[in-house]
Amino acid sequence: MYSALLLTVALASAAAWETVPSPEQYVEAPDFYQYLHAPSHHRQTRQLHGNTFFNSDGSSGFGVSAPFGTSQKNTFSAIGGANFDAASRLQSASYGVAMNNANGHGLSVTNTHIPDFGNQFKAAGYANLFRNQNHDVSVNGYFAKNRPQMPQIPSYNTVGAGLDYMFKNKVGASAAIAHTPYFDKTDYSLSGNANLFRNKGSSLDFNAGLSKSVSPFMSNSKWEPSTGFTFRKFF
């Protein structure tokens, strides 16, 4: 009886893996993260600011931040944003609060709605390990509670962590890992970016990366390459 029960659970999980989209593919967190950490765009004044971005694959989005309080070294902000696919269909919409420290550390709590999937609550943090005029090294991590709108799929958790490096605010590299216990799925990613142009109001970057997902429910797992350009307009 127990063997049959375990088999039923495994088959249900496999079916869920095939039908439930990964929420991470719709949430472009690094775009807003990169804006907050670009030294030339730090602002301490109490005004709405953010950025819009356009990718070479046709997808786009925006992120905004509205500071509402400050202390000696910390800025507290309400944050929000949305991402769209190449056909301008909404892929995700987020809102939350964030705390950014002058030494390069921060925390955020957000809620994201993903059409045709459900909602995701995420608590995230980052910490700067080293910074001078040439080099910047930071780590980040997050915990996400995913709440699918399909009644047959329960809520499940995802945890992730990453390491980011930037040279002279021009060339960067990142490595990240995320694990979802419910699907026994682990995602790996390696990425790099090179800034081609930047002024006070806009920037153009070239991005390249490799990603791979590993799970017992996936028959084939290999590194998938990706490349593209991202144009950002700051306000």
Sequence and secondary structure as in RCSB ss.txt:
>XXXX:A:sequence
MYSALLLTVALASAAAWETVPSPEQYVEAPDFYQYLHAPSHHRQTRQLHGNTFFNSDGSSGFGVSAPFGTSQKNT
FSAIGGANFDAASRLQSASYGVAMNNANGHGLSVTNTHIPDFGNQFKAAGYANLFRNQNHDVSVNGYFAKNRPQM
PQIPSYNTVGAGLDYMFKNKVGASAAIAHTPYFDKTDYSLSGNANLFRNKGSSLDFNAGLSKSVSPFMSNSKWEP
STGFTFRKFF
>XXXX:A:secstr
 HHHHHHHHHHHHHHHHHHS  GGGT  HHHHHHHHH GGG   SSS EEEEEEETTS EEEEEEEEEEE SSEE
EEEEEEEEE TT  EEEEEEEEEEEETTS EEEEEEEEETTTEEEEEEEEEEEEEE SSEEEEEEEEEEEEEESS
TTS  EEEEEEEEEEEETTTEEEEEEEEEEGGGTEEEEEEEEEEEEEE SSEEEEEEEEEEEEE TT S    EE
EEEEEEEEE 
